[in-house]
Amino acid sequence: MLQSMGAQIQIESKSSRGSEPIADIHVKGSELSGTEISREWIPNIIDEIPVLAILGTRTRDGIRIRDAAELRAEESDRIHAVAENLKNLGAKVEEYPDCLYVPGNQALKGGTVDSFDDHRIAMAFAVAGLFTSSPVSIRRASCVGISFPRFFEILAEISS
């Protein structure tokens, strides 16, 4: 999906560990066009949608996520959580019952966001903090320990 938006990604050394595919991924900064994510993609990227919505602010044309009503029944209502938190960081976003539209070419400011006790929301907005104009504070960020206890430590290492 990212490659279809113009991302320059190389995948090398493919293998698997158990049933999980692993590889070395090399990403080069590039302008992304934006996209519409709909029905056929949703089940395969349900956990990535929060960070993809944030990415929409950095694309040329934005990202529209459609046919995703099941996002309202995850650990949190992820459509609402993403929309509210993006607004808290100064972004324009449109929220609908089964969809979200994030226009492109938006600069995010810092601020306080809420994890809604959802580890995917907390991690996505920690990543957003890498390119905001001032720091992002995440309420109830400890929920990240559910799936990735070392997330903040590793994010700090790769972002320094």
C-alpha positions as a printed NumPy array, in Angstrom:
array([[  0.   ,   0.   ,   0.   ],
       [  2.743,   2.469,   0.93 ],
       [  4.645,   1.66 ,  -2.252],
       [  1.524,   2.394,  -4.315],
       [  1.503,   5.845,  -2.646],
       [  5.088,   6.469,  -3.772],
       [  7.059,   5.185,  -0.783],
       [ 10.564,   3.991,  -1.611],
       [ 10.783,   0.722,   0.322],
       [ 13.19 ,  -2.165,  -0.164],
       [ 12.514,  -5.502,   1.51 ],
       [ 15.494,  -7.828,   1.896],
       [ 16.44 , -11.029,   3.698],
       [ 12.902, -12.39 ,   3.84 ],
       [ 12.349, -15.343,   6.161],
       [  9.939, -16.378,   8.884],
       [ 10.012, -16.936,  12.613],
       [  7.265, -19.377,  13.46 ],
       [  4.259, -18.218,  11.45 ],
       [  5.42 , -14.581,  11.324],
       [  7.232, -13.237,   8.252],
       [ 10.374, -11.216,   9.005],
       [ 12.671,  -9.141,   6.791],
       [ 15.049,  -6.206,   6.703],
       [ 13.157,  -3.138,   5.552],
       [ 14.917,  -0.068,   4.155],
       [ 12.819,   3.072,   3.719],
       [ 13.965,   6.227,   1.977],
       [ 12.113,   9.492,   2.593],
       [  9.746,  10.262,  -0.259],
       [  6.652,  12.284,  -1.048],
       [  3.502,  10.212,  -0.679],
       [  0.404,  10.795,  -2.786],
       [ -2.248,   9.538,  -0.374],
       [ -4.812,   6.808,  -0.89 ],
       [ -8.196,   5.342,  -0.093],
       [ -8.144,   2.319,   2.175],
       [-11.316,   0.275,   1.884],
       [-13.01 ,  -3.076,   2.244],
       [-10.341,  -5.438,   0.883],
       [ -7.514,  -3.867,   2.922],
       [ -9.265,  -3.326,   6.263],
       [ -9.038,  -6.855,   7.759],
       [ -5.312,  -7.079,   6.974],
       [ -4.326,  -3.701,   8.474],
       [ -6.833,  -3.175,  11.275],
       [ -4.063,  -2.497,  13.809],
       [ -2.119,  -0.172,  11.501],
       [ -5.018,   2.131,  10.652],
       [ -4.365,   4.638,  13.476],
       [ -0.794,   5.286,  12.338],
       [ -1.862,   5.315,   8.676],
       [ -4.451,   7.995,   9.491],
       [ -1.696,  10.07 ,  11.089],
       [  0.441,   9.496,   7.997],
       [ -2.433,  10.984,   5.986],
       [ -1.512,  14.417,   7.346],
       [  1.911,  14.052,   5.687],
       [  0.672,  12.959,   2.251],
       [ -0.167,  15.166,  -0.713],
       [ -3.807,  14.08 ,  -1.098],
       [ -4.663,  12.669,   2.332],
       [ -6.001,   9.282,   3.353],
       [ -9.613,   8.147,   3.355],
       [-10.41 ,   5.035,   5.372],
       [-13.73 ,   3.459,   4.326],
       [-15.774,   0.387,   5.277],
       [-14.108,   0.285,   8.698],
       [-17.022,   0.232,  11.159],
       [-15.297,  -2.612,  13.04 ],
       [-12.735,  -0.053,  14.214],
       [-15.409,   1.245,  16.558],
       [-15.408,  -2.11 ,  18.405],
       [-11.687,  -2.649,  19.032],
       [-10.037,  -1.883,  22.397],
       [-11.459,   1.591,  21.869],
       [-13.539,   3.307,  19.23 ],
       [-10.465,   3.819,  17.075],
       [-12.2  ,   6.006,  14.506],
       [-13.253,   8.438,  17.22 ],
       [ -9.935,   8.18 ,  19.101],
       [ -7.895,   8.977,  15.991],
       [-10.193,  11.833,  14.953],
       [-10.215,  13.463,  18.401],
       [ -6.478,  13.125,  18.9  ],
       [ -5.653,  14.483,  15.447],
       [ -7.886,  17.471,  16.17 ],
       [ -6.061,  17.964,  19.481],
       [ -2.827,  18.213,  17.482],
       [ -4.318,  20.818,  15.157],
       [ -5.312,  18.611,  12.208],
       [ -8.471,  18.756,  10.168],
       [-10.227,  15.405,  10.021],
       [-13.677,  14.194,   9.031],
       [-15.285,  11.392,  11.031],
       [-18.164,   9.267,   9.696],
       [-19.884,   6.111,  11.033],
       [-17.648,   3.73 ,   9.047],
       [-14.954,   6.01 ,   7.763],
       [-12.389,   8.686,   8.426],
       [-10.889,  11.243,   6.075],
       [ -7.592,  12.951,   6.884],
       [ -6.644,  15.655,   4.368],
       [ -3.008,  15.886,   3.357],
       [ -0.398,  18.617,   3.691],
       [ -1.091,  19.304,   7.358],
       [  1.487,  20.259,   9.949],
       [  0.779,  18.864,  13.397],
       [  1.423,  20.887,  16.532],
       [  2.132,  19.278,  19.876],
       [ -0.375,  18.833,  22.64 ],
       [ -2.077,  16.283,  24.823],
       [ -3.825,  13.247,  23.405],
       [ -5.634,  10.347,  25.054],
       [ -4.769,   6.705,  24.493],
       [ -8.354,   5.713,  25.352],
       [ -6.532,   2.784,  27.057],
       [ -5.771,   1.42 ,  23.573],
       [ -2.152,   0.449,  22.944],
       [ -2.441,   1.033,  19.17 ],
       [ -3.686,   4.588,  19.707],
       [ -0.899,   5.326,  22.206],
       [  1.797,   3.975,  19.873],
       [  0.408,   5.78 ,  16.82 ],
       [  0.405,   9.135,  18.569],
       [  3.873,   8.559,  19.989],
       [  4.99 ,   8.185,  16.365],
       [  3.065,  11.364,  15.484],
       [  5.148,  13.124,  18.122],
       [  8.234,  12.527,  15.981],
       [  7.115,  15.213,  13.536],
       [  5.016,  17.635,  15.575],
       [  6.153,  21.207,  16.185],
       [  6.236,  20.643,  19.962],
       [  5.995,  17.578,  22.253],
       [  3.021,  15.249,  22.445],
       [  1.846,  14.07 ,  25.85 ],
       [ -0.177,  10.838,  25.902],
       [ -2.644,  10.191,  28.726],
       [ -2.629,   6.578,  29.968],
       [  0.355,   5.655,  27.775],
       [  1.206,   2.687,  29.99 ],
       [ -1.367,   0.624,  28.061],
       [  1.407,   0.071,  25.48 ],
       [  2.775,  -2.591,  27.85 ],
       [ -0.066,  -4.875,  26.722],
       [  1.588,  -5.613,  23.388],
       [  5.002,  -3.931,  23.264],
       [  6.541,  -3.17 ,  26.68 ],
       [  9.766,  -1.735,  25.206],
       [  8.015,   0.435,  22.603],
       [  8.925,   3.836,  24.056],
       [ 12.516,   2.747,  24.718],
       [ 12.979,   1.519,  21.143],
       [ 11.219,   4.562,  19.664],
       [ 13.622,   6.82 ,  21.586],
       [ 16.61 ,   4.827,  20.28 ],
       [ 15.614,   4.991,  16.617],
       [ 14.507,   8.617,  16.733],
       [ 17.689,  10.035,  18.259]])
